[in-house]
């Protein structure tokens, strides 16, 4: 995941809107130091390195292990590999 700009402004806007769970590119973690301490105490930040981690957070009951998005009690070996769709 590529880093984003304006982290402080985006997080402050989210907090004003009542959002407290923040998914952020891992490379933007140092930008959180720019936030006021009282804001940092009220948010949960999930620094992610790839889209699989983001999807696992966004899709309830999912996890991302061994490069695969899993649901429920699935083991990584239970999931068929994904195939690319070509037009």
The first five atom37 places (N, CA, C, CB, O) and aatype in JSON, in Angstrom:
{
  "aatype": [20, 20, 20, 20, 20, 20, 20, 20, 20, 20, 20, 20, 20, 20, 20, 20, 20, 20, 20, 20, 20, 20, 20, 20, 20, 20, 20, 20, 20, 20, 20, 20, 20, 20, 20, 20, 20, 20, 20, 20, 20, 20, 20, 20, 20, 20, 20, 20, 20, 20, 20, 20, 20, 20, 20, 20, 20, 20, 20, 20, 20, 20, 20, 20, 20, 20, 20, 20, 20, 20, 20, 20, 20, 20, 20, 20, 20, 20, 20, 20, 20, 20, 20, 20, 20, 20, 20],
  "atom_mask": [
    [1, 1, 1, 1, 1],
    [1, 1, 1, 1, 1],
    [1, 1, 1, 1, 1],
    [1, 1, 1, 1, 1],
    [1, 1, 1, 1, 1],
    [1, 1, 1, 1, 1],
    [1, 1, 1, 1, 1],
    [1, 1, 1, 1, 1],
    [1, 1, 1, 1, 1],
    [1, 1, 1, 1, 1],
    [1, 1, 1, 1, 1],
    [1, 1, 1, 1, 1],
    [1, 1, 1, 1, 1],
    [1, 1, 1, 1, 1],
    [1, 1, 1, 1, 1],
    [1, 1, 1, 1, 1],
    [1, 1, 1, 1, 1],
    [1, 1, 1, 1, 1],
    [1, 1, 1, 1, 1],
    [1, 1, 1, 1, 1],
    [1, 1, 1, 1, 1],
    [1, 1, 1, 1, 1],
    [1, 1, 1, 1, 1],
    [1, 1, 1, 1, 1],
    [1, 1, 1, 1, 1],
    [1, 1, 1, 1, 1],
    [1, 1, 1, 1, 1],
    [1, 1, 1, 1, 1],
    [1, 1, 1, 1, 1],
    [1, 1, 1, 1, 1],
    [1, 1, 1, 1, 1],
    [1, 1, 1, 1, 1],
    [1, 1, 1, 1, 1],
    [1, 1, 1, 1, 1],
    [1, 1, 1, 1, 1],
    [1, 1, 1, 1, 1],
    [1, 1, 1, 1, 1],
    [1, 1, 1, 1, 1],
    [1, 1, 1, 1, 1],
    [1, 1, 1, 1, 1],
    [1, 1, 1, 1, 1],
    [1, 1, 1, 1, 1],
    [1, 1, 1, 1, 1],
    [1, 1, 1, 1, 1],
    [1, 1, 1, 1, 1],
    [1, 1, 1, 1, 1],
    [1, 1, 1, 1, 1],
    [1, 1, 1, 1, 1],
    [1, 1, 1, 1, 1],
    [1, 1, 1, 1, 1],
    [1, 1, 1, 1, 1],
    [1, 1, 1, 1, 1],
    [1, 1, 1, 1, 1],
    [1, 1, 1, 1, 1],
    [1, 1, 1, 1, 1],
    [1, 1, 1, 1, 1],
    [1, 1, 1, 1, 1],
    [1, 1, 1, 1, 1],
    [1, 1, 1, 1, 1],
    [1, 1, 1, 1, 1],
    [1, 1, 1, 1, 1],
    [1, 1, 1, 1, 1],
    [1, 1, 1, 1, 1],
    [1, 1, 1, 1, 1],
    [1, 1, 1, 1, 1],
    [1, 1, 1, 1, 1],
    [1, 1, 1, 1, 1],
    [1, 1, 1, 1, 1],
    [1, 1, 1, 1, 1],
    [1, 1, 1, 1, 1],
    [1, 1, 1, 1, 1],
    [1, 1, 1, 1, 1],
    [1, 1, 1, 1, 1],
    [1, 1, 1, 1, 1],
    [1, 1, 1, 1, 1],
    [1, 1, 1, 1, 1],
    [1, 1, 1, 1, 1],
    [1, 1, 1, 1, 1],
    [1, 1, 1, 1, 1],
    [1, 1, 1, 1, 1],
    [1, 1, 1, 1, 1],
    [1, 1, 1, 1, 1],
    [1, 1, 1, 1, 1],
    [1, 1, 1, 1, 1],
    [1, 1, 1, 1, 1],
    [1, 1, 1, 1, 1],
    [1, 1, 1, 1, 1]
  ],
  "atom_positions": [
    [[0.84, -1.17, 0.0], [0.0, 0.0, 0.0], [0.88, 1.23, 0.0], [-0.95, 0.0, 1.2], [1.87, 1.31, 0.73]],
    [[0.51, 2.17, -0.81], [1.26, 3.41, -0.89], [0.83, 4.37, 0.21], [1.09, 4.06, -2.27], [-0.33, 4.36, 0.62]],
    [[1.75, 5.2, 0.68], [1.38, 6.18, 1.71], [0.44, 7.23, 1.12], [2.64, 6.85, 2.29], [0.41, 7.45, -0.09]],
    [[-0.33, 7.86, 2.0], [-1.27, 8.9, 1.59], [-0.85, 10.22, 2.2], [-2.72, 8.54, 2.01], [-0.04, 10.25, 3.13]],
    [[-1.38, 11.31, 1.68], [-1.1, 12.64, 2.22], [-2.26, 13.11, 3.09], [-0.84, 13.65, 1.09], [-3.37, 12.59, 3.01]],
    [[-1.99, 14.1, 3.9], [-3.03, 14.73, 4.7], [-3.62, 13.84, 5.78], [-4.1, 15.19, 3.82], [-4.81, 13.94, 6.08]],
    [[-2.8, 12.98, 6.37], [-3.29, 12.04, 7.38], [-3.93, 12.77, 8.55], [-2.16, 11.15, 7.88], [-5.02, 12.41, 9.0]],
    [[-3.26, 13.79, 9.06], [-3.79, 14.51, 10.22], [-5.18, 15.06, 9.92], [-2.83, 15.66, 10.62], [-6.1, 14.88, 10.72]],
    [[-5.35, 15.72, 8.8], [-6.63, 16.32, 8.44], [-7.7, 15.25, 8.23], [-6.49, 17.17, 7.18], [-8.84, 15.43, 8.65]],
    [[-7.33, 14.15, 7.59], [-8.29, 13.06, 7.34], [-8.74, 12.41, 8.65], [-7.67, 12.0, 6.41], [-9.93, 12.15, 8.84]],
    [[-7.8, 12.16, 9.54], [-8.15, 11.54, 10.82], [-9.0, 12.48, 11.67], [-6.88, 11.13, 11.59], [-9.98, 12.05, 12.27]],
    [[-8.63, 13.75, 11.73], [-9.41, 14.71, 12.51], [-10.83, 14.82, 11.95], [-8.73, 16.09, 12.52], [-11.79, 14.92, 12.71]],
    [[-10.97, 14.82, 10.63], [-12.29, 14.85, 10.02], [-13.1, 13.61, 10.35], [-12.17, 14.98, 8.52], [-14.3, 13.69, 10.63]],
    [[-12.44, 12.45, 10.33], [-13.12, 11.2, 10.68], [-13.6, 11.22, 12.13], [-12.19, 9.99, 10.45], [-14.72, 10.81, 12.42]],
    [[-12.75, 11.69, 13.03], [-13.12, 11.76, 14.45], [-14.3, 12.7, 14.65], [-11.91, 12.21, 15.3], [-15.21, 12.4, 15.42]],
    [[-14.29, 13.84, 13.96], [-15.43, 14.77, 14.05], [-16.72, 14.12, 13.56], [-15.14, 16.05, 13.24], [-17.8, 14.46, 14.04]],
    [[-16.61, 13.19, 12.61], [-17.78, 12.5, 12.07], [-18.17, 11.28, 12.9], [-17.52, 12.07, 10.63], [-19.13, 10.58, 12.57]],
    [[-17.41, 11.01, 13.99], [-17.74, 9.89, 14.87], [-17.03, 8.59, 14.53], [-19.19, 9.66, 14.85], [-17.35, 7.55, 15.11]],
    [[-16.09, 8.64, 13.61], [-15.34, 7.44, 13.22], [-14.13, 7.3, 14.13], [-14.91, 7.51, 11.71], [-13.36, 8.25, 14.29]],
    [[-13.95, 6.13, 14.72], [-12.81, 5.93, 15.62], [-11.9, 4.79, 15.19], [-13.3, 5.67, 17.03], [-10.81, 4.65, 15.73]],
    [[-12.33, 3.97, 14.23], [-11.47, 2.9, 13.71], [-10.88, 3.37, 12.39], [-12.27, 1.56, 13.53], [-11.61, 3.6, 11.43]],
    [[-9.56, 3.5, 12.35], [-8.86, 4.06, 11.2], [-7.96, 3.0, 10.58], [-8.04, 5.3, 11.61], [-7.13, 2.41, 11.27]],
    [[-8.12, 2.76, 9.28], [-7.24, 1.88, 8.51], [-6.29, 2.8, 7.76], [-8.04, 0.92, 7.53], [-6.71, 3.72, 7.06]],
    [[-5.0, 2.54, 7.91], [-3.98, 3.46, 7.41], [-2.84, 2.66, 6.79], [-3.46, 4.37, 8.55], [-2.47, 1.61, 7.31]],
    [[-2.26, 3.16, 5.69], [-1.05, 2.5, 5.18], [0.03, 2.5, 6.26], [-0.54, 3.2, 3.89], [0.25, 3.51, 6.94]],
    [[0.7, 1.39, 6.42], [1.73, 1.25, 7.46], [2.79, 2.35, 7.36], [2.41, -0.13, 7.36], [3.28, 2.84, 8.38]],
    [[3.12, 2.75, 6.15], [4.16, 3.77, 5.97], [3.71, 5.15, 6.46], [4.56, 3.86, 4.51], [4.54, 6.06, 6.56]],
    [[2.44, 5.31, 6.76], [1.93, 6.58, 7.3], [1.89, 6.59, 8.83], [0.55, 6.85, 6.76], [1.49, 7.59, 9.42]],
    [[2.29, 5.51, 9.47], [2.25, 5.44, 10.94], [2.95, 6.64, 11.61], [2.9, 4.15, 11.42], [2.41, 7.18, 12.58]],
    [[4.12, 7.07, 11.13], [4.78, 8.21, 11.78], [3.94, 9.49, 11.74], [6.12, 8.47, 11.12], [4.11, 10.37, 12.59]],
    [[3.03, 9.61, 10.76], [2.19, 10.81, 10.66], [1.21, 10.95, 11.82], [1.42, 10.8, 9.36], [0.7, 12.04, 12.08]],
    [[0.95, 9.85, 12.52], [0.03, 9.9, 13.66], [0.58, 10.74, 14.8], [-0.26, 8.5, 14.15], [-0.18, 11.22, 15.64]],
    [[1.9, 10.93, 14.84], [2.51, 11.75, 15.89], [2.08, 13.2, 15.79], [4.03, 11.65, 15.82], [2.18, 13.94, 16.77]],
    [[1.59, 13.62, 14.61], [1.13, 15.0, 14.42], [-0.24, 15.24, 15.05], [1.08, 15.33, 12.94], [-0.67, 16.38, 15.18]],
    [[-0.94, 14.16, 15.44], [-2.27, 14.29, 16.02], [-2.17, 14.7, 17.49], [-3.05, 12.98, 15.89], [-1.23, 14.32, 18.18]],
    [[-3.14, 15.48, 17.97], [-3.15, 15.8, 19.4], [-3.28, 14.52, 20.23], [-4.32, 16.77, 19.73], [-3.93, 13.56, 19.81]],
    [[-2.65, 14.5, 21.39], [-2.65, 13.32, 22.25], [-4.07, 12.88, 22.61], [-1.86, 13.6, 23.53], [-4.34, 11.68, 22.67]],
    [[-4.98, 13.83, 22.84], [-6.34, 13.45, 23.21], [-7.06, 12.75, 22.06], [-7.13, 14.68, 23.64], [-7.95, 11.93, 22.3]],
    [[-6.71, 13.05, 20.82], [-7.29, 12.36, 19.66], [-6.71, 10.96, 19.55], [-7.05, 13.16, 18.35], [-7.44, 9.99, 19.31]],
    [[-5.39, 10.85, 19.71], [-4.74, 9.52, 19.61], [-5.32, 8.54, 20.63], [-3.22, 9.65, 19.83], [-5.37, 7.34, 20.36]],
    [[-5.75, 9.04, 21.78], [-6.32, 8.16, 22.81], [-7.69, 7.64, 22.44], [-6.41, 8.9, 24.13], [-8.12, 6.61, 22.96]],
    [[-8.39, 8.32, 21.54], [-9.78, 7.96, 21.23], [-9.92, 7.11, 19.97], [-10.59, 9.2, 21.07], [-11.02, 6.66, 19.66]],
    [[-8.82, 6.87, 19.24], [-8.94, 6.13, 17.97], [-8.22, 4.78, 18.05], [-8.37, 6.96, 16.81], [-7.28, 4.6, 18.81]],
    [[-8.7, 3.86, 17.24], [-8.03, 2.58, 17.02], [-7.44, 2.65, 15.61], [-9.02, 1.34, 17.19], [-8.17, 2.85, 14.64]],
    [[-6.13, 2.48, 15.49], [-5.48, 2.57, 14.19], [-5.0, 1.19, 13.78], [-4.3, 3.58, 14.23], [-4.39, 0.47, 14.56]],
    [[-5.3, 0.84, 12.53], [-4.9, -0.44, 11.97], [-3.95, -0.17, 10.8], [-6.14, -1.28, 11.52], [-4.4, 0.05, 9.68]],
    [[-2.64, -0.19, 11.05], [-1.68, 0.04, 9.97], [-1.58, -1.22, 9.1], [-0.29, 0.42, 10.54], [-1.32, -2.31, 9.6]],
    [[-1.79, -1.07, 7.8], [-1.81, -2.22, 6.89], [-0.72, -2.09, 5.83], [-3.18, -2.35, 6.22], [-0.36, -0.99, 5.41]],
    [[-0.21, -3.23, 5.42], [0.82, -3.27, 4.39], [0.28, -3.71, 3.04], [1.95, -4.18, 4.81], [0.91, -3.48, 2.01]],
    [[-0.91, -4.36, 3.03], [-1.45, -4.84, 1.76], [-2.97, -4.9, 1.79], [-0.88, -6.23, 1.43], [-3.58, -4.79, 2.85]],
    [[-3.57, -5.06, 0.62], [-5.02, -5.04, 0.49], [-5.68, -6.19, 1.25], [-5.4, -5.1, -0.97], [-6.8, -6.03, 1.74]],
    [[-5.02, -7.33, 1.35], [-5.59, -8.46, 2.09], [-5.86, -8.1, 3.53], [-4.65, -9.65, 2.03], [-6.89, -8.49, 4.08]],
    [[-4.96, -7.37, 4.15], [-5.16, -6.94, 5.53], [-6.33, -5.98, 5.64], [-3.89, -6.28, 6.08], [-7.11, -6.06, 6.59]],
    [[-6.48, -5.09, 4.67], [-7.59, -4.14, 4.68], [-8.91, -4.89, 4.55], [-7.44, -3.1, 3.55], [-9.86, -4.61, 5.28]],
    [[-8.98, -5.83, 3.61], [-10.21, -6.6, 3.41], [-10.56, -7.41, 4.66], [-10.06, -7.53, 2.2], [-11.73, -7.51, 5.02]],
    [[-9.56, -7.99, 5.3], [-9.82, -8.77, 6.52], [-10.43, -7.89, 7.6], [-8.52, -9.43, 7.03], [-11.27, -8.36, 8.38]],
    [[-10.03, -6.63, 7.67], [-10.61, -5.7, 8.64], [-12.01, -5.27, 8.24], [-9.71, -4.48, 8.8], [-12.89, -5.13, 9.08]],
    [[-12.21, -5.06, 6.95], [-13.49, -4.55, 6.46], [-14.57, -5.62, 6.42], [-13.32, -3.95, 5.09], [-15.75, -5.31, 6.61]],
    [[-14.21, -6.86, 6.18], [-15.18, -7.94, 6.06], [-15.24, -8.68, 7.39], [-14.82, -8.91, 4.9], [-14.28, -9.36, 7.78]],
    [[-16.34, -8.56, 8.07], [-16.47, -9.17, 9.4], [-16.28, -10.68, 9.32], [-17.85, -8.84, 10.01], [-16.8, -11.34, 8.42]],
    [[-15.53, -11.22, 10.27], [-15.31, -12.66, 10.33], [-14.21, -13.14, 9.41], [-16.57, -13.37, 10.0], [-13.97, -14.35, 9.32]],
    [[-13.53, -12.23, 8.74], [-12.46, -12.62, 7.82], [-11.11, -12.45, 8.5], [-12.52, -11.79, 6.52], [-10.96, -11.69, 9.45]],
    [[-10.13, -13.18, 7.98], [-8.74, -13.01, 8.43], [-7.85, -13.14, 7.2], [-8.36, -14.06, 9.54], [-8.28, -13.64, 6.16]],
    [[-6.62, -12.69, 7.33], [-5.66, -12.75, 6.24], [-4.44, -13.48, 6.75], [-5.29, -11.32, 5.71], [-3.67, -12.96, 7.56]],
    [[-4.25, -14.72, 6.26], [-3.12, -15.54, 6.69], [-2.49, -16.21, 5.49], [-3.56, -16.59, 7.73], [-3.17, -16.64, 4.56]],
    [[-1.18, -16.29, 5.52], [-0.41, -16.97, 4.48], [-0.81, -16.49, 3.09], [-0.6, -18.47, 4.59], [-0.88, -17.28, 2.15]],
    [[-1.07, -15.18, 2.98], [-1.38, -14.6, 1.69], [-2.78, -14.86, 1.19], [-0.44, -15.09, 0.7], [-3.06, -14.65, 0.01]],
    [[-3.68, -15.33, 2.07], [-5.06, -15.65, 1.65], [-6.07, -15.0, 2.59], [-5.27, -17.17, 1.62], [-5.86, -14.92, 3.8]],
    [[-7.17, -14.56, 2.0], [-8.28, -14.02, 2.75], [-9.17, -15.19, 3.14], [-9.07, -12.95, 1.94], [-9.65, -15.92, 2.27]],
    [[-9.39, -15.39, 4.45], [-10.12, -16.55, 4.95], [-11.36, -16.11, 5.71], [-9.23, -17.41, 5.85], [-11.39, -15.03, 6.31]],
    [[-12.39, -16.94, 5.67], [-13.63, -16.66, 6.38], [-13.91, -17.77, 7.37], [-14.81, -16.5, 5.4], [-13.71, -18.94, 7.06]],
    [[-14.38, -17.4, 8.56], [-14.73, -18.38, 9.58], [-13.51, -19.16, 10.05], [-15.77, -19.33, 9.05], [-12.46, -18.59, 10.31]],
    [[-13.68, -20.47, 10.15], [-12.61, -21.34, 10.66], [-11.79, -21.99, 9.55], [-13.2, -22.42, 11.53], [-11.11, -22.99, 9.79]],
    [[-11.85, -21.46, 8.36], [-11.1, -22.04, 7.25], [-9.61, -22.03, 7.55], [-11.39, -21.28, 5.95], [-9.07, -21.08, 8.11]],
    [[-8.97, -23.1, 7.16], [-7.51, -23.15, 7.2], [-7.01, -22.71, 5.83], [-6.98, -24.59, 7.58], [-7.73, -22.89, 4.85]],
    [[-5.81, -22.14, 5.74], [-5.3, -21.68, 4.45], [-5.34, -22.75, 3.36], [-3.89, -21.18, 4.61], [-5.56, -22.42, 2.19]],
    [[-5.14, -24.01, 3.7], [-5.16, -25.08, 2.71], [-6.55, -25.41, 2.19], [-4.55, -26.31, 3.29], [-6.68, -26.1, 1.18]],
    [[-7.61, -24.93, 2.87], [-8.99, -25.2, 2.47], [-9.46, -24.29, 1.34], [-9.91, -25.05, 3.65], [-10.53, -24.51, 0.78]],
    [[-8.68, -23.28, 1.0], [-9.11, -22.29, 0.03], [-8.47, -22.57, -1.32], [-8.77, -20.87, 0.51], [-7.26, -22.72, -1.43]],
    [[-9.32, -22.63, -2.35], [-8.79, -22.83, -3.7], [-8.08, -21.56, -4.14], [-9.93, -23.21, -4.7], [-8.52, -20.47, -3.79]],
    [[-7.0, -21.69, -4.9], [-6.29, -20.5, -5.36], [-7.18, -19.67, -6.29], [-4.99, -20.88, -6.07], [-8.02, -20.21, -7.0]],
    [[-6.98, -18.36, -6.27], [-7.71, -17.47, -7.15], [-7.12, -17.51, -8.54], [-7.71, -16.04, -6.62], [-5.9, -17.63, -8.7]],
    [[-7.97, -17.42, -9.54], [-7.5, -17.4, -10.93], [-7.88, -16.06, -11.53], [-8.1, -18.58, -11.76], [-8.95, -15.53, -11.25]],
    [[-7.01, -15.52, -12.35], [-7.28, -14.23, -12.98], [-8.38, -14.38, -14.01], [-6.01, -13.66, -13.64], [-8.45, -15.39, -14.71]],
    [[-9.24, -13.38, -14.1], [-10.31, -13.38, -15.08], [-9.84, -12.56, -16.26], [-11.63, -12.81, -14.48], [-9.44, -11.41, -16.1]],
    [[-9.89, -13.13, -17.45], [-9.46, -12.42, -18.66], [-10.67, -12.19, -19.54], [-8.36, -13.22, -19.44], [-11.5, -13.09, -19.71]],
    [[-10.79, -10.98, -20.11], [-11.91, -10.65, -21.0], [-11.72, -11.3, -22.35], [-12.06, -9.14, -21.17], [-12.55, -11.14, -23.24]]
  ]
}
